[in-house]
Amino acid sequence: MEIVTQKNPKRNAGPPKKSLSPWAMARRKFAKNKLAMTSLFFLVIVGILSFLAPYITTADVSRINIGQMGLEPSKEHWLGTDKAGRDVFTRLLYGGRISLLVGLSCTFFVIFLGTLIGSIAGYFGGAVDNLLMRFTDLILNFPFLVIVIVINAILFGRVSGLWVLIAVISFLYWGGIARIVRSKILSEKENEYITAAISIGCTPAKVIIKHLLPNVLSTIIVQATITFATMIVIESALSYLGFGVPQETPSWGNMLNSANEPDVLQFKYWIWMPPALMITITILSINFIGEGLKDAFNPKSRR
């Protein structure tokens, strides 16, 4: 009599696959987004070249050379010279340092203030929430351009104009982030694990930092990329209008400001086109990275 034995499929199966964490899944989805990865690579290259500018070029970034005003691109000057005889390529690298520094610094302070105030308002609620949100509404209603002009006029020559600009922008732009973080905290604190953490004696600071903020961190990261692009636009616009970074400090906005003449715009494209392209491509890259992060953290996205 022939005995037929059946193989147990569970015995021959390999070790069970470990399920990926949400952060690991987000990293994998982001890495598959070619446009976002290309934008990230471009942004890293721009940052490295800008902050290594003193080692890349030896040309004087501010020295006026009357004999070399408005020269076309050549082997000696890759992107030509501006109307003051300064090398455009050198100023483009040094200008990237200032524009990226302002963007990163403002983004850090805006995200920090917005997250701090939004998380406190959302967690405590009640009178604390009302007080902080009314203060947030007051900040959002300030006329931004008027305040920048007034503060620059008052503090001109007394303190560094660059850090005044960073402080003013940061103080006036955290309100939107605070509202977003508050709404996320309000919905997240209703979960049972928050009630359990409170019941075992966790302090409000510990609940916010260890339990609430990690669960809204993906939203904060996406908002940070959007804010970063916005800060570069604001710095460039204010510098172009003459109310941003001091004129003696090279930035992409100041380069556009110095090229704001009819003959330069019509016949000397090499003076204004490089900073204009860098601003445009950098902002597009940051926006593409933000869209990639948004899709990566979205569990319903299949991209």
C-alpha positions in Angstrom: 0.0 0.0 0.0 1.5 3.3 -1.1 1.3 6.1 1.4 1.1 9.6 0.0 2.5 12.3 2.3 1.6 16.0 1.8 4.3 18.6 2.3 3.5 21.3 4.7 3.8 24.6 2.8 4.4 26.5 6.0 7.4 24.3 6.8 9.1 25.0 3.5 8.3 28.7 3.4 11.1 31.1 4.2 11.2 33.5 7.1 8.3 35.9 7.3 8.9 39.2 5.6 9.1 42.1 7.9 6.6 44.8 7.3 8.1 48.2 6.4 7.6 51.1 8.8 5.7 54.2 7.4 9.0 56.1 7.2 10.7 53.2 5.3 7.8 53.1 2.9 8.0 56.8 2.4 11.7 56.7 1.7 11.2 53.9 -0.9 8.3 55.8 -2.6 10.3 59.0 -2.7 13.4 57.2 -4.1 11.2 55.9 -7.0 10.1 59.5 -7.9 12.7 60.4 -10.5 11.7 64.0 -10.8 12.0 64.5 -7.0 15.3 62.7 -6.8 16.7 64.7 -9.8 15.5 67.9 -8.1 17.1 66.9 -4.8 20.4 66.1 -6.6 20.3 69.5 -8.3 19.6 71.3 -5.0 22.5 69.5 -3.3 24.9 70.4 -6.1 23.8 74.1 -6.0 24.3 74.2 -2.2 27.7 72.6 -2.4 28.9 74.9 -5.2 27.5 78.0 -3.4 29.1 77.3 0.0 32.4 76.3 -1.6 32.5 79.5 -3.6 35.8 80.8 -2.0 37.5 77.6 -3.1 36.0 77.5 -6.7 36.7 81.1 -7.8 39.3 83.7 -6.7 37.7 86.7 -8.3 36.7 89.6 -6.1 33.0 89.5 -5.5 32.6 93.3 -4.8 35.6 95.0 -6.5 34.5 97.4 -9.2 36.6 97.2 -12.4 35.9 100.1 -14.8 37.9 98.5 -17.6 35.8 95.4 -17.7 32.2 96.7 -17.5 29.6 94.6 -19.3 31.9 92.1 -21.0 30.3 89.2 -22.8 31.0 85.6 -21.7 34.5 84.4 -22.5 37.2 82.0 -21.3 38.3 84.5 -18.6 34.7 85.3 -17.5 32.5 82.3 -18.1 29.3 84.3 -17.6 30.6 87.7 -18.5 30.8 90.7 -16.2 28.1 93.1 -15.0 27.8 96.8 -15.5 30.3 97.3 -12.6 32.9 95.0 -14.1 32.3 92.2 -11.5 32.4 88.6 -12.6 28.9 87.3 -13.0 29.8 83.6 -12.3 31.5 84.6 -9.0 28.6 86.7 -7.9 26.2 83.9 -8.8 28.0 81.5 -6.5 28.2 84.0 -3.6 24.7 85.1 -4.2 23.5 81.5 -3.9 25.1 81.3 -0.5 23.1 84.3 0.7 19.8 83.3 -0.9 20.0 79.7 0.4 21.2 80.9 3.8 18.2 83.3 4.1 15.8 80.6 2.8 17.1 77.9 5.2 17.3 80.2 8.2 13.8 81.7 7.7 12.4 78.2 7.2 14.0 76.9 10.4 12.6 79.7 12.5 9.2 79.7 10.8 8.8 76.0 11.3 10.1 76.1 14.9 7.8 79.0 15.9 4.8 77.6 14.1 5.2 74.1 15.4 5.8 75.3 19.0 2.7 77.6 19.1 0.5 75.3 17.1 1.2 72.2 19.2 0.7 74.1 22.5 -2.6 75.6 21.2 -3.9 72.2 19.9 -2.9 70.2 22.9 -4.3 72.5 25.7 -7.2 74.0 23.9 -9.7 76.2 25.7 -8.4 79.6 26.8 -4.8 78.9 25.8 -5.9 77.9 22.3 -8.1 81.1 21.9 -5.3 83.3 23.2 -2.6 81.8 20.9 -4.9 81.7 17.8 -5.9 85.3 18.2 -2.3 86.3 18.5 -1.7 84.3 15.3 -4.5 86.1 13.5 -2.9 89.4 14.6 0.5 88.3 13.1 -1.1 87.2 9.9 -2.8 90.6 9.5 0.5 92.6 9.7 1.3 94.4 6.4 4.5 92.6 5.5 6.1 94.9 3.0 5.4 98.0 5.1 7.0 96.5 8.2 10.1 95.4 6.3 10.6 98.9 4.9 10.1 100.6 8.3 12.4 98.2 10.2 15.1 98.5 7.5 14.8 102.3 7.8 15.0 102.3 11.6 17.9 99.8 11.9 19.8 100.7 8.8 23.5 100.9 9.7 23.0 99.7 13.3 22.8 96.0 12.9 23.4 93.5 10.1 20.7 94.0 7.5 20.8 90.3 6.6 19.8 89.1 10.1 17.2 91.8 10.4 15.6 90.5 7.2 15.7 86.9 8.5 14.1 88.0 11.8 11.4 90.0 10.3 10.4 87.4 7.7 10.4 84.6 10.4 8.3 86.7 12.8 5.7 87.4 10.2 5.3 84.0 8.5 4.9 81.4 11.2 1.2 81.9 11.5 0.2 79.6 8.7 2.3 76.7 10.0 0.9 77.2 13.5 -2.7 76.8 12.1 -1.8 73.6 10.2 0.1 72.0 13.2 -2.8 73.0 15.5 -5.4 71.2 13.4 -3.3 68.1 13.2 -2.7 68.0 16.9 -6.4 68.5 17.6 -7.3 65.4 15.6 -4.3 63.4 16.8 -4.8 64.0 20.5 -8.2 62.2 20.5 -6.6 58.8 19.9 -6.4 56.3 22.7 -2.7 56.2 23.0 -2.6 59.8 24.0 -5.2 59.1 26.7 -3.1 56.2 27.9 0.0 58.4 28.0 -1.7 61.0 30.1 -3.2 58.4 32.4 0.2 57.0 33.3 1.4 60.5 34.3 3.2 61.8 31.2 3.8 65.5 31.4 2.3 67.7 28.6 5.7 68.4 27.2 6.5 64.7 27.0 3.1 63.9 25.4 3.7 66.6 22.8 7.3 65.8 22.0 7.3 62.0 22.2 3.8 61.1 21.1 2.1 63.9 19.1 4.8 65.5 17.1 6.2 62.3 15.6 2.8 61.5 14.2 2.5 65.0 12.5 6.1 65.2 11.5 5.4 64.2 7.9 3.0 67.2 7.5 5.7 69.5 9.0 8.3 68.2 6.6 6.1 68.8 3.6 5.3 72.3 4.8 9.0 73.0 5.4 9.8 72.4 1.7 7.0 74.7 0.6 8.2 77.3 3.1 11.8 77.0 1.9 10.7 77.9 -1.7 8.6 80.7 -0.5 11.4 82.2 1.6 13.7 82.3 -1.5 11.0 84.0 -3.5 10.5 86.6 -0.7 14.2 87.3 -0.4 14.7 87.7 -4.1 11.6 89.9 -4.5 12.6 92.2 -1.6 16.2 92.4 -2.7 15.1 93.2 -6.3 12.9 96.0 -4.9 15.8 97.3 -2.7 14.3 96.4 0.6 16.0 93.0 1.2 19.6 92.0 1.6 22.0 95.0 1.7 23.1 96.1 -1.8 26.8 95.4 -1.0 26.0 91.8 -0.2 25.6 89.6 -3.4 22.4 87.7 -3.7 20.3 86.5 -6.6 17.8 89.2 -5.9 20.5 91.9 -5.7 21.9 90.7 -9.0 18.5 91.2 -10.7 18.3 94.6 -9.0 21.6 95.7 -10.5 20.5 94.6 -13.9 17.2 96.6 -13.8 18.1 98.9 -16.7 16.6 98.9 -20.2 19.9 98.5 -22.1 20.9 95.7 -19.8 17.6 93.9 -20.2 17.7 94.2 -24.0 21.3 93.8 -25.0 23.2 92.2 -22.0 21.2 89.1 -21.2 24.2 87.5 -19.5 23.9 89.9 -16.6 20.3 89.1 -15.6 19.6 85.7 -17.1 21.9 83.5 -14.8 20.3 84.7 -11.5 16.8 84.6 -13.0 17.4 81.0 -14.1 18.9 80.0 -10.8 16.0 81.4 -8.9 13.4 79.7 -11.2 15.1 76.3 -11.3 15.9 76.2 -7.6 12.2 77.1 -6.7 10.9 74.5 -9.1 13.3 71.9 -7.6 12.1 72.6 -4.1 8.5 72.4 -5.2 9.1 69.0 -7.0 10.8 67.7 -3.8 7.8 68.9 -1.8 5.4 67.1 -4.2 7.5 64.0 -3.9 7.4 64.1 -0.1 3.7 64.7 -0.2 3.1 61.6 -2.4 5.6 59.6 -0.3 3.8 60.3 3.0 0.4 59.8 1.5 -0.7 56.2 2.1 -3.3 56.3 -0.6 -0.8 57.3 -3.3 0.4 54.6 -5.7 3.3 56.6 -7.2 
